[in-house]
């Protein structure tokens, strides 16, 4: 019972000191933030690098100290002339090498490189993965670098360019071949594939009686080959001869493709059907007698309007 009592006292003292440590960090922040900061700066030679060095020593003892990380970020953000981030990046690298799941170090590193070219960070994450494909945090960091659009008000994560998507799939392939049972690469693969560019599809079909024109609008720019078109249309069961021309009038990928029609019937409905080869979907529109135009349209997401 004597040892039980001593153990309870020591563990209680330990947790008390942890709470007190948070208070000490807060007190130090107040001293730096108030006018006493300038007095200390002049009288004792206080400098931002020395404060960062002190915090770095504390992080060496406790790499996951909330108070130490918060204080370090606070000093960097409010220093009259913030020092270069190379020292902090090196600090994060050392701590992440010791513990790849130190989310304090990851968040601090993201704050340091925010707004910079992500290629250096992609290389850093790739180096960590080359040492351990099971590094969930490195996969997550890489995914956040490749899909920044989610936080910019675009509604959905931005699609990856085909070249980048190919590189990421090759990286996942290497990870899967190394350890097929490791879940981290499979989770990353699912996230990456969700950011692949969606295939083009027909989103609107419009027929105009006065202009005698059929217009087909796609979700993405496409190019229709005049010799072997993947885009076909029929009028009352008869295939339209075409040819198709782009809405811009130039032979390049376009959202809109037009086809000239012969005289449309005025006494009976004109039934038109459009087929786009890659998705084999049929879209129908009927122009009734006396109507000037008719159309079919599917609901589309906001970001497809500005592809």
N, C-alpha and C positions, 0 to 999 in steps of 0.2 A: 504493500500500500504506500510505503514511503516513496518508492520509485514512481509509482503512478502519480502521486501528488507532484513530484518534481517535473515529470513529463508534462502534466497539465499546465503548470506554471510557465515552463519554458515555451511551450507551443502558444500559450496565450500571450506571452511577451513578444514572440516572433510576429504574430498577427498585429499586435499593437504597434510594433515598429514599422510594419508595412503601411499601416494607416498613417502613421506619423511621417513616413517618407513622402507620401503624397502631399502632406501639408508643407513639408520643407521645400519641395519643388515649387509649390504655389507661392510660398514666401519669397523664394529667390526670384521668381518671375516678377512679383510686385516690386522688389527692390530695383530690378533692371528697368521696369516700365516707368516708375515714378521719377521725379526729379533727382532722387538719390543716385540714379544711374550716371548723371553727368558729374556729380561730385566724386563718385568712385572712379569714373573714367579719368579725371584729372589728377586726383590725389593718389591713387594706387596704381595707375597705369593699366587699368582694366581695358582689355581689347576683345573684340569679337572672337578672333582666333583662339585666345586663351580660354574663353568661355566654352567654345566648341570643343577644345581639347579636353576640358574638364568633363563635359557631358559624354565625350567619347570614352573616357576612362570608366565612367559609370556604366555605360552600355557594355563595356567589356566584362563587367562583373554581372550585370543583369541585362542581357540583350533584348528582353521583352518588357522593359519598364515603360509603362504608359507615361509616367511623369517625365522621364528623361527624353523620350522621343518628342513629346509635345513641347518641351522646353527647347529642344534643339531646333525644331521647325519654327518656333516662335522667334528665336534669336535670329535665324537666317532671314525670316520674313520682315523683320523690323530693323535690321542693321542699317546704319547710314550708308555704308558701301558694302553690300553683301559679297563675301569672298566667292571665288570660283567654286563650282560644285564638284571638282575632281576629287577633293578629299572626302566629301560625303559619299560620292559614288564608290570610292575605294572602300570606305567603311561599310557600306551596304554589301559590297561584294564579299568582304571578309565574313560578315555575319551570316550572309546567305550560304556561303560555302560551309559554314559550321552547322547551320540549320536552315534548309531550303524552305521551310514552312513558317519562317519568321515574318508574319504579315505586316508587322510594324516596319521592318526594313523594306518590304516590297512597296508599301504605301509611300514611304519617305522617298524611295527611288523614283516612283511615278511622279511625285510632286516636283522632283528636281529636273526631270527630263520633259515635263509637260511643255508642249509647243515646239519641241525640237524634232529633227528628222528621226523617225522611228527606226531607221535601218540599223543604227548602232545598238539600240535596245533589242531588236530582233536577233542580232548577232550574239548579244549577251545571253538571251534566253536560249538560243540554239546551242551555245557552249555548255550551258547547264544541262540541257537535254542530252548532249553527246556524252556526258558523264553518267547521267541517270535518266532514262526514259520514263521512270516512274515519278518524276518531279511534277506533281499536279500544279504546284504554284507557278512553275516556269511555263507550262502549257497555258495556264490561265492568263499569265502576263502576256504571252505571245498573242493570244486571242484578242485581248483588249487593245493591243497595238494595231492589229489588223482590222478591227471593226470599231473605229471610234465614232461612227455616225450615230450610234444609239443615243449618245448624250448630246447630240446637236439639234434635237427637235425635228428629225426627219421621219420619225414615226417607227422606222424599222432599221435594223442594222444594215449598213451599206454592203452591196455586193462586192465580192473580190474580183479583181481582174483575172482573166484566164491564166496569164503567166504566173501570177502569185498563187493562184489556186493549185496549179500543177506542182509548184515547189512545195507547198504545204502537204499535198497528198503524198509526194515522194518522202517527205520527212515522216509522215505517219506510217507509211509502208515500212520504212526502216525500223521504226519502233515496234510495229506489229510482228515483223519477222524476228526481232530480238526476243520478245516475250509476248506471245499471242494472248496470254491470260491477263496481262496488265490492263486494267480498265482505263487508265489515264489517256492513252492514245485513242481508244475507241470513243471516249467522251469528246475528245478534241475533234475527231473525225466527224462526228455527228454535228457539232457546232459549225465546223468549216463548210460542210455540205449544205447547211441551211443558209449559208451566205453566198452560194454559187449563183451566178446570174440566171434568173428564170428564163426559160425559152420564150421566144416571141409567140404571141397568139393574137387572133383577131378580136378586137374589142368593140368595133363599131362597123356597121354596114349601112350605107346611105345611098338612096337612089333619088335622082332629081329629074322630073318629067321635062321641065323647060330646057335644061341643059342636056338632057338625054345622056346622063353620066351616072355610072356606078362608082362609088367611092368605098374603099376598104381601108380601115385604119387599124394599125397594129400597136401592141403595147411597147414594142421596141422597133428601131429602124431595121428594115429588111431589104434585101435586093431580090427582085423578081427577074428571073432569066427569061427574056422574050422567046428564046428558042425552045426551052423546055420548062415552062412555068410551073411552079409548085402551087401557084394560086390559080384556081379555076372558078368559073361562074357559069350558071345556066339561067336562061330566061324561058319559062314555061317548058322546061325539059330539054331545051336545045342549048348546046354549049356555045358560049360567046366566043367569037374568033379573036377578040382583043384587037390590037395588042395592049398590054398594060403599060402605063407611063407613071412616073413618080409625080407626086404633088408639087415638088420643086422644079420639075421640068428638066432634071439632070440625071444621067445614068449613075446613080449612087444610092446607097441604102437610104430609105425614107420611111417615115411613119405612115404615109398616105400613098395609096396607089389607085389610079383612076382607069376606068375602061369606058370607051364611048359605046353608046347603045344605038340601035336602030330605032325607028319610030315605035314608041310604046303603044299598046292597045288602049283605046279610049273608052270602049264599050264594055270591056271585061277586065277583071283584075290581072295585073302583071305579077307573076310569082317568080322571084329571083332567089337563087341558092348559091352560096359562096363556100368553097372548100379550100382550106390551107393545108397542104400536104403534110408538113411535119407533125401536126397534131391530129389530122384526119377529122377535125370537127366541122360539122355542117351548120351554117348559119343562114336562116331564111328571113326574107322580108317580102311583104306583099304590098304593091301599090294599087289602091282601089281607084275605080273610075271617079273622076272629078277631083282627086287629090293631086297636089303639086309635088309632094315628096313623101317618102316613107323611110324609116330607119329601124335598125335593131342595135341595141347597145347593152353591154354588160357592165355591172358596177366595177370600178377600178380603184386601186389604192392611190393615195395622194402622190407618192413618190414616182409613180409611173407616168404622171403628167409631165415630169421634168427629167426624163431619163438622160 
